[in-house]
C-alpha cells in the first residue's frame, strides 16, 4: 500500500469534495479540455506551417526540425516532475502557471524575428504544456469517480480527435488568410485568446487554494524530491535526444547507455528516499498494480505506431500520390471526427467492457492499416482514387477513440489520489517515448526501403512495422485482461 502523508490533508479534502459530487467539477473539466485542446491543436498546426516558417525566417532544415523536437523534448522531460509538483503543491496553481507560460511563449513565437528566437519560444511552450497536461489528468482523477471518470476521459478524447481534424485545416486557412509572412505567425498567436480565457475561468472556478504554502524552501525541495526530479529529467533527456537528433548526429546514440545508468541511479535514489521515511517523487510501489504497469506498456506500443501512421499517409499523399498538403489534411478529417465520436462513445462504456474495448480498438487499428496498404497498392496500378485513403483512415479514427481514453481510465483507476498527477505524467511520458522511438524506427525503415524501391512499397514497409507495434500492444492488453479475470 502507498502511504498517504498527513501533510496532504488538502488533497484528501478534495477527494471528499469529489465524492460529494461537487457540481463545479464539470466547469473544471471544461477548462481542462479547452486548454489541452489548445496545446494539442498547436502540434498539428505547426506541422502544416513548417514550409511557411522556413521561407519566412530563412530557416534551415535543422532549424525546422527543432521547431518540432524542441517542444517535444521539454514537454516529455518535465511531465513527471510537474505532475508530482501538482500532487503536493496544488494542481490548480501549477495548471494556471503552465497555461500562462504556454500563452506568453505563443506570443513570443508569433513575434519571432529569427529561427533561433522561434526555437527558444518553442522550448518554452513545451515547458508550459508539460506543466499543465499532467494536472489535467490528475484533476480528472480527483473530481470524477466510477463511470463518470470514464465519461470525463471520453470528453478529453473528443478534444484529441477534434484537434487532429481541425489543426491542419485551420493552419492552412490561417496561412492562406495571412499570407507567407503573417500566416505562420497566426498559427501561434491563435493560442493567445484561448490561453487568456482559460486563465480567467480557472481563477474563477478552480477551488482554493490554488497553491499550498510550504514553510520554507528546504522543506519544499525535500517534499518535491528535487534530486529525484533532476535525475529522472536527465535520464529522459538522454533517452529522447538520440531518437530526435541522431539522424543528423549519429554519435548521440552513445547517450542511450547514459540514459540507462541515470535511470538505475534514479531508481536507487527513490528507494533510498523512501527508506529514510520521506516521500519520493514517484512511489515505485504503484507499479505493483498490474493495470497501471500494463496500461503504460499498452499506450507506449500504440503510440510507437499511430503518430507514424499519420506521417506516412501524409508523405505518400504528397510525395507518392501527387497530392497537396491540403489534400493530406483533408484526407484525415473524417477519421478525426469519427475518432472524436468514438472517444465519447467509449468513455461512457469503458466501465462495462474494460480491456476488451482496448483490445477491440487495436484490432480495428490493424484493419485500418491493412486497408491503407490495399488502397496504396491499388492506387499505384490506377485502380482506385487516392481519396479512398480517407475511408481506410476512418478505421484508425475509431481505433484511437476506443484505445486512448479508455486506456487512460483503466491505467489510472487503482492509483492513489496523492500520486494522480505524477502517475498521469508517467503515462504521458510513455506516450512521448513511444512516439519518439516509433518515429525513429519507422521513418528509418521507410526511407531505407525508398532507397531501393518506390514510395508505395516504402510506405507499405513502414505500415508493416506499425502493425507489429500494435500487435505487441494488443498482447499486453490481453495479458492485462487475463490478470483482471484471475
C-alpha positions as CSV (number, residue, x, y, z in Angstrom):
1,X,0.0,0.0,0.0
2,X,1.1,3.5,-0.8
3,X,1.2,5.6,2.4
4,X,-0.6,8.9,2.4
5,X,1.3,11.6,4.4
6,X,-0.6,13.7,6.9
7,X,0.7,16.9,5.3
8,X,-1.5,16.2,2.2
9,X,-4.7,16.9,4.1
10,X,-5.8,19.3,1.4
11,X,-5.7,16.6,-1.2
12,X,-7.8,14.3,1.0
13,X,-10.3,17.2,1.3
14,X,-10.5,17.5,-2.4
15,X,-11.2,13.7,-2.5
16,X,-14.1,14.1,-0.2
17,X,-15.4,17.0,-2.2
18,X,-15.4,14.9,-5.3
19,X,-17.3,12.1,-3.7
20,X,-19.9,14.6,-2.7
21,X,-20.4,15.3,-6.4
22,X,-19.5,18.9,-6.4
23,X,-21.3,20.4,-9.4
24,X,-18.4,22.7,-10.3
25,X,-16.4,19.6,-11.5
26,X,-18.0,19.9,-15.0
27,X,-16.8,23.5,-15.2
28,X,-13.3,22.4,-14.2
29,X,-13.4,19.8,-16.9
30,X,-14.4,22.3,-19.5
31,X,-11.4,24.5,-18.6
32,X,-9.1,21.4,-18.7
33,X,-10.5,20.3,-22.1
34,X,-10.3,23.7,-23.8
35,X,-6.7,24.2,-22.6
36,X,-5.5,20.8,-23.5
37,X,-7.2,21.1,-26.9
38,X,-5.2,24.3,-27.4
39,X,-1.9,22.5,-26.7
40,X,-2.9,19.6,-29.0
41,X,-4.0,21.7,-31.9
42,X,-0.8,23.6,-31.7
43,X,1.1,20.5,-32.6
44,X,-0.9,19.7,-35.8
45,X,-1.0,23.4,-36.9
46,X,2.8,23.7,-36.6
47,X,3.2,20.6,-38.9
48,X,1.3,22.4,-41.6
49,X,3.2,25.7,-41.0
50,X,6.7,24.4,-41.3
51,X,7.2,25.2,-45.0
52,X,6.0,28.8,-44.5
53,X,8.2,29.2,-41.4
54,X,11.2,28.1,-43.4
55,X,10.5,30.7,-46.1
56,X,9.5,33.4,-43.7
57,X,12.6,33.2,-41.4
58,X,15.1,31.7,-43.8
59,X,15.2,28.6,-41.5
60,X,17.4,25.6,-42.3
61,X,16.0,22.0,-42.2
62,X,17.8,21.6,-38.9
63,X,16.1,24.7,-37.6
64,X,12.7,23.4,-38.7
65,X,13.3,20.0,-37.1
66,X,14.0,21.8,-33.8
67,X,10.7,23.7,-34.1
68,X,9.1,20.2,-33.5
69,X,11.7,18.4,-31.4
70,X,12.5,21.3,-29.0
71,X,8.8,21.4,-28.0
72,X,8.7,17.6,-27.7
73,X,11.8,17.3,-25.6
74,X,10.9,19.8,-22.9
75,X,7.3,18.6,-22.9
76,X,8.4,15.0,-22.3
77,X,11.2,15.7,-19.8
78,X,9.2,17.6,-17.2
79,X,5.9,15.7,-17.3
80,X,6.5,13.5,-14.3
81,X,8.2,16.2,-12.1
82,X,5.4,18.6,-13.0
83,X,2.7,16.0,-12.1
84,X,4.4,15.5,-8.7
85,X,4.6,19.2,-8.1
86,X,0.9,19.4,-8.7
87,X,0.2,16.5,-6.3
88,X,1.9,18.3,-3.5
89,X,1.6,22.0,-4.1
90,X,-1.9,22.0,-5.7
91,X,-2.8,21.1,-9.2
92,X,-4.8,24.2,-9.9
93,X,-1.9,26.6,-9.4
94,X,0.5,24.5,-11.5
95,X,-2.1,24.3,-14.2
96,X,-2.6,28.1,-14.3
97,X,1.2,28.6,-14.3
98,X,1.6,26.2,-17.3
99,X,-1.2,27.9,-19.3
100,X,0.4,31.3,-18.6
101,X,3.9,30.1,-19.8
102,X,2.3,28.5,-22.9
103,X,0.4,31.6,-23.7
104,X,3.3,34.0,-23.3
105,X,5.6,31.8,-25.3
106,X,3.0,31.6,-28.1
107,X,3.2,35.4,-28.3
108,X,7.0,35.1,-28.4
109,X,6.8,32.5,-31.2
110,X,4.3,34.6,-33.2
111,X,6.6,37.6,-33.0
112,X,9.8,35.7,-33.6
113,X,12.4,37.7,-35.7
114,X,14.6,34.7,-36.3
115,X,14.7,30.9,-36.3
116,X,16.7,30.9,-33.1
117,X,14.1,33.1,-31.3
118,X,11.3,30.8,-32.5
119,X,13.1,27.7,-31.2
120,X,13.6,29.2,-27.8
121,X,9.9,30.1,-27.7
122,X,9.0,26.5,-28.7
123,X,11.2,25.0,-26.0
124,X,9.3,27.3,-23.5
125,X,6.0,26.2,-25.0
126,X,7.0,22.7,-24.2
127,X,7.6,23.6,-20.6
128,X,4.2,25.2,-20.3
129,X,2.5,22.2,-21.9
130,X,4.4,19.8,-19.7
131,X,3.3,21.7,-16.6
132,X,-0.4,21.8,-17.4
133,X,-1.1,18.4,-19.0
134,X,-0.4,16.1,-16.0
135,X,-2.5,18.5,-13.9
136,X,-5.4,17.9,-16.2
137,X,-5.2,14.1,-15.8
138,X,-4.7,14.5,-12.0
139,X,-7.8,16.7,-11.7
140,X,-10.0,14.3,-13.6
141,X,-8.8,11.6,-11.2
142,X,-9.5,14.0,-8.3
143,X,-13.0,15.2,-9.2
144,X,-14.6,12.2,-11.0
145,X,-15.3,8.7,-9.9
146,X,-16.5,5.4,-11.4
147,X,-18.4,5.7,-14.7
148,X,-18.3,9.5,-14.6
149,X,-14.5,9.3,-14.8
150,X,-14.7,7.3,-18.0
151,X,-17.1,9.9,-19.5
152,X,-14.7,12.7,-18.5
153,X,-11.8,10.9,-20.2
154,X,-14.1,10.3,-23.1
155,X,-14.7,14.0,-23.5
156,X,-11.0,14.6,-23.3
157,X,-10.7,12.0,-26.2
158,X,-13.2,14.1,-28.2
159,X,-10.8,17.1,-27.8
160,X,-7.9,14.9,-29.0
161,X,-9.9,13.8,-32.1
162,X,-11.1,17.3,-33.0
163,X,-7.6,18.8,-32.5
164,X,-6.2,16.3,-35.1
165,X,-9.1,17.1,-37.5
166,X,-9.2,20.9,-37.1
167,X,-5.4,21.6,-36.7
168,X,-4.2,21.0,-40.3
169,X,-7.3,22.7,-41.9
170,X,-7.1,25.7,-39.5
171,X,-3.4,26.0,-40.1
172,X,-3.8,26.0,-43.9
173,X,-6.7,28.6,-43.6
174,X,-4.6,30.9,-41.4
175,X,-1.7,30.7,-43.8
176,X,-3.9,31.4,-46.7
177,X,-5.5,34.4,-45.0
178,X,-2.3,35.9,-43.5
179,X,-0.1,35.3,-46.5
180,X,3.5,34.0,-46.4
181,X,4.8,36.4,-43.8
182,X,1.9,36.8,-41.4
183,X,0.1,33.4,-41.9
184,X,2.5,31.2,-40.0
185,X,2.7,33.7,-37.1
186,X,-1.1,33.5,-36.8
187,X,-0.8,29.7,-36.2
188,X,1.0,30.6,-32.9
189,X,-1.0,33.8,-32.0
190,X,-4.3,31.9,-32.2
191,X,-3.4,30.3,-28.9
192,X,-3.4,33.7,-27.1
193,X,-7.1,34.4,-26.7
194,X,-7.8,30.7,-25.7
195,X,-5.0,30.9,-23.1
196,X,-6.2,34.1,-21.6
197,X,-9.8,32.8,-21.4
198,X,-8.6,29.6,-19.7
199,X,-6.6,31.5,-17.1
200,X,-9.6,33.8,-16.3
201,X,-12.0,30.8,-16.0
202,X,-9.5,28.8,-13.9
203,X,-9.1,31.7,-11.5
204,X,-12.8,31.9,-11.2
205,X,-13.8,28.3,-11.0
206,X,-10.9,26.3,-9.6
207,X,-11.2,25.6,-5.8
208,X,-8.9,27.4,-3.5
209,X,-6.1,27.4,-2.5
210,X,-4.5,27.1,-6.0
211,X,-1.1,26.7,-4.3
212,X,-0.5,25.3,-0.9
213,X,2.2,27.1,1.0
214,X,5.4,25.5,2.3
215,X,7.0,26.7,5.5
216,X,10.4,27.1,3.8
217,X,12.3,26.4,0.6
218,X,14.3,23.4,2.0
219,X,11.1,21.8,3.0
220,X,9.6,22.4,-0.4
221,X,12.7,20.9,-2.1
222,X,12.5,17.9,0.2
223,X,8.9,17.3,-0.4
224,X,9.3,17.7,-4.2
225,X,12.3,15.3,-4.2
226,X,14.4,17.7,-6.2
227,X,17.3,15.3,-6.7
228,X,15.0,12.6,-7.9
229,X,13.3,15.0,-10.3
230,X,16.7,16.1,-11.7
231,X,17.9,12.5,-12.1
232,X,14.8,11.4,-13.9
233,X,14.8,14.6,-16.1
234,X,18.4,13.9,-17.2
235,X,17.6,10.2,-17.9
236,X,14.6,11.1,-20.1
237,X,16.7,13.8,-21.9
238,X,19.4,11.3,-22.6
239,X,16.8,8.8,-23.8
240,X,14.9,11.1,-26.1
241,X,17.6,13.2,-27.7
242,X,19.1,10.3,-29.8
243,X,15.7,9.4,-31.2
244,X,15.1,13.0,-32.1
245,X,18.5,14.1,-33.3
246,X,20.7,11.1,-34.0
247,X,19.7,11.1,-37.7
248,X,21.8,14.3,-38.1
249,X,24.3,13.4,-35.4
250,X,24.8,9.6,-35.1
251,X,27.2,9.9,-32.1
252,X,24.2,10.9,-30.0
253,X,23.3,7.2,-29.8
254,X,26.0,6.9,-27.2
255,X,23.6,8.7,-24.8
256,X,21.5,5.6,-24.5
257,X,23.8,3.9,-22.1
258,X,23.9,7.1,-20.1
259,X,20.1,7.1,-20.0
260,X,20.2,3.5,-18.7
261,X,22.7,4.4,-16.0
262,X,20.8,7.5,-14.9
263,X,17.6,5.5,-14.7
264,X,19.3,3.0,-12.5
265,X,20.6,5.8,-10.3
266,X,17.2,7.4,-10.1
267,X,15.6,4.1,-9.0
268,X,18.3,3.7,-6.3
269,X,17.7,7.2,-5.1
270,X,13.9,6.8,-4.9
271,X,14.2,3.6,-2.9
272,X,16.7,5.3,-0.6
273,X,14.5,8.3,-0.2
274,X,11.6,6.0,0.9
275,X,13.8,4.1,3.3
276,X,14.6,7.4,5.0
277,X,10.9,7.9,5.7
278,X,10.5,10.6,3.0
279,X,8.0,10.5,0.1
280,X,9.7,10.1,-3.3
281,X,8.6,12.0,-6.3
282,X,7.1,8.7,-7.6
283,X,6.3,5.8,-5.3
284,X,7.6,2.7,-7.1
285,X,5.0,0.6,-5.3
286,X,2.4,1.9,-7.7
287,X,4.0,-0.3,-10.4
288,X,2.7,-3.3,-8.3
289,X,-0.7,-2.5,-9.8
290,X,-0.8,-4.6,-12.9
291,X,-3.4,-2.3,-14.5
292,X,-1.0,0.7,-14.2
293,X,2.1,-1.3,-15.4
294,X,0.3,-2.9,-18.3
295,X,-1.6,0.3,-19.3
296,X,1.7,2.2,-19.7
297,X,3.1,-0.5,-22.0
298,X,-0.1,-0.7,-24.0
299,X,-0.1,3.1,-24.7
300,X,3.6,3.2,-25.4
301,X,3.3,0.5,-28.1
302,X,0.2,2.1,-29.5
303,X,2.0,5.5,-29.8
304,X,5.0,3.8,-31.4
305,X,2.7,3.2,-34.3
306,X,-0.2,5.7,-34.5
307,X,1.7,9.1,-34.9
308,X,3.9,7.5,-37.6
309,X,0.9,6.2,-39.5
310,X,-0.4,9.8,-39.9
311,X,3.0,10.9,-41.1
312,X,3.4,8.0,-43.6
313,X,0.0,8.6,-45.1
314,X,0.7,12.4,-45.4
315,X,4.1,11.6,-47.0
316,X,2.5,9.2,-49.5
317,X,-0.2,11.6,-50.5
318,X,2.2,14.4,-51.2
319,X,5.3,12.5,-52.4
320,X,4.0,9.3,-53.9
321,X,0.4,10.1,-54.8
322,X,0.8,13.6,-56.3
323,X,-1.5,15.4,-53.8
324,X,-1.0,18.6,-51.9
325,X,-0.6,19.4,-48.2
326,X,-4.2,20.4,-48.1
327,X,-5.2,17.1,-49.6
328,X,-3.2,15.3,-46.9
329,X,-5.0,17.3,-44.2
330,X,-8.5,16.8,-45.7
331,X,-8.0,13.0,-46.0
332,X,-7.6,12.8,-42.2
333,X,-10.6,14.9,-41.3
334,X,-13.3,12.1,-41.5
335,X,-11.0,9.9,-39.4
336,X,-10.5,12.5,-36.7
337,X,-14.2,13.4,-36.5
338,X,-15.2,9.7,-36.2
339,X,-12.4,9.3,-33.6
340,X,-13.9,12.1,-31.5
341,X,-17.3,10.4,-31.5
342,X,-15.7,7.0,-30.8
343,X,-14.0,8.5,-27.8
344,X,-17.3,9.9,-26.5
345,X,-19.0,6.5,-27.0
346,X,-16.2,4.6,-25.4
347,X,-15.9,6.9,-22.4
348,X,-19.4,6.0,-21.3
349,X,-18.9,2.3,-21.7
350,X,-15.4,1.6,-20.5
351,X,-16.6,0.6,-17.1
352,X,-18.7,-2.1,-18.7
353,X,-16.3,-3.5,-21.3
354,X,-12.9,-2.7,-19.7
355,X,-9.8,-4.1,-21.5
356,X,-12.0,-5.8,-24.1
357,X,-12.7,-2.4,-25.6
358,X,-8.9,-1.6,-25.8
359,X,-8.2,-4.9,-27.5
360,X,-11.1,-4.4,-29.9
361,X,-9.7,-0.9,-30.7
362,X,-6.3,-2.4,-31.6
363,X,-7.9,-5.0,-33.8
364,X,-9.7,-2.2,-35.6
365,X,-6.3,-0.5,-36.0
366,X,-4.9,-3.5,-37.8
367,X,-7.9,-3.5,-40.1
368,X,-7.3,0.2,-40.9
369,X,-3.6,-0.5,-41.5
370,X,-4.3,-3.3,-43.9
371,X,-6.9,-1.2,-45.8
372,X,-4.4,1.6,-46.1
373,X,-1.9,-0.8,-47.7
374,X,-4.5,-2.1,-50.1
375,X,-5.5,1.4,-51.2
376,X,-1.9,2.5,-51.7
377,X,-1.1,-0.6,-53.8
378,X,-4.3,-0.3,-55.8
379,X,-3.7,3.4,-56.4
380,X,-0.3,2.6,-57.8
381,X,-1.8,0.5,-60.6
382,X,-4.6,3.0,-61.2
383,X,-7.5,1.0,-59.8
384,X,-8.7,3.4,-57.1
385,X,-8.5,7.1,-56.2
386,X,-6.2,8.5,-53.6
387,X,-9.2,9.6,-51.6
388,X,-10.1,6.1,-50.7
389,X,-7.4,6.6,-48.0
390,X,-9.9,8.8,-46.2
391,X,-12.2,5.7,-45.8
392,X,-9.4,3.5,-44.7
393,X,-8.2,6.0,-42.1
394,X,-11.7,6.1,-40.6
395,X,-10.9,2.7,-39.0
396,X,-7.8,4.3,-37.5
397,X,-10.0,7.1,-36.0
398,X,-12.4,4.6,-34.5
399,X,-9.4,2.7,-33.0
400,X,-8.0,5.8,-31.4
401,X,-11.3,6.6,-29.8
402,X,-11.5,3.0,-28.4
403,X,-7.9,2.8,-27.2
404,X,-6.6,6.1,-25.9
405,X,-9.2,7.5,-23.4
406,X,-10.4,4.0,-22.2
407,X,-6.7,3.1,-21.6
408,X,-6.2,6.2,-19.5
409,X,-9.2,5.3,-17.4
410,X,-8.1,1.7,-16.8
411,X,-4.5,2.6,-16.2
412,X,-5.2,5.2,-13.5
413,X,-8.1,3.5,-11.8
414,X,-6.1,2.0,-9.0
415,X,-3.7,4.9,-8.5
416,X,-4.0,6.7,-5.1
417,X,-5.1,10.3,-5.4
418,X,-1.9,11.6,-3.9
419,X,0.0,10.3,-6.9
420,X,-2.6,11.1,-9.6
421,X,-0.6,13.9,-11.2
422,X,2.8,12.1,-11.3
423,X,1.1,8.9,-12.4
424,X,-0.5,10.8,-15.3
425,X,2.9,12.2,-16.1
426,X,4.4,8.7,-16.2
427,X,1.7,7.6,-18.6
428,X,2.1,10.6,-20.9
429,X,5.9,10.1,-20.8
430,X,5.3,6.6,-22.0
431,X,3.4,8.1,-25.0
432,X,6.2,10.6,-25.7
433,X,8.9,7.8,-25.5
434,X,6.8,5.6,-27.7
435,X,6.3,8.4,-30.3
436,X,10.0,9.2,-30.4
437,X,11.1,5.6,-30.8
438,X,8.4,4.9,-33.4
439,X,9.3,7.9,-35.5
440,X,13.0,7.0,-35.5
441,X,12.5,3.3,-36.3
442,X,9.6,3.5,-38.7
443,X,10.8,6.5,-40.7
444,X,14.3,4.9,-40.9
445,X,12.8,1.7,-42.3
446,X,10.6,3.7,-44.8
447,X,13.5,5.7,-46.2
448,X,15.8,2.7,-46.3
449,X,13.1,0.9,-48.5
450,X,12.6,4.0,-50.6
451,X,16.3,4.0,-51.5
452,X,15.8,0.7,-53.4
453,X,12.1,0.9,-54.3
454,X,9.0,3.1,-54.8
455,X,7.1,5.3,-52.3
456,X,4.2,2.8,-52.3
457,X,6.5,-0.1,-51.2
458,X,8.4,2.1,-48.8
459,X,5.2,3.3,-47.0
460,X,3.9,-0.3,-47.0
461,X,7.1,-1.4,-45.2
462,X,6.5,1.4,-42.6
463,X,2.9,0.3,-42.2
464,X,4.0,-3.2,-41.6
465,X,6.2,-2.1,-38.7
466,X,3.2,-0.1,-37.3
467,X,1.1,-3.3,-37.4
468,X,3.8,-5.1,-35.4
469,X,3.8,-2.3,-32.7
470,X,0.0,-2.6,-32.4
471,X,0.2,-6.4,-32.1
472,X,2.7,-6.0,-29.2
473,X,0.3,-3.6,-27.5
474,X,-2.6,-5.9,-28.1
475,X,-0.6,-8.8,-26.5
476,X,0.0,-6.7,-23.3
477,X,-3.7,-5.6,-23.2
478,X,-4.7,-9.3,-23.5
479,X,-2.3,-10.2,-20.7
480,X,-3.9,-7.5,-18.5
481,X,-7.4,-8.8,-19.3
482,X,-6.4,-12.2,-18.1
483,X,-4.8,-10.7,-14.9
484,X,-8.1,-8.9,-14.1
485,X,-10.1,-12.2,-14.5
486,X,-7.6,-14.2,-12.3
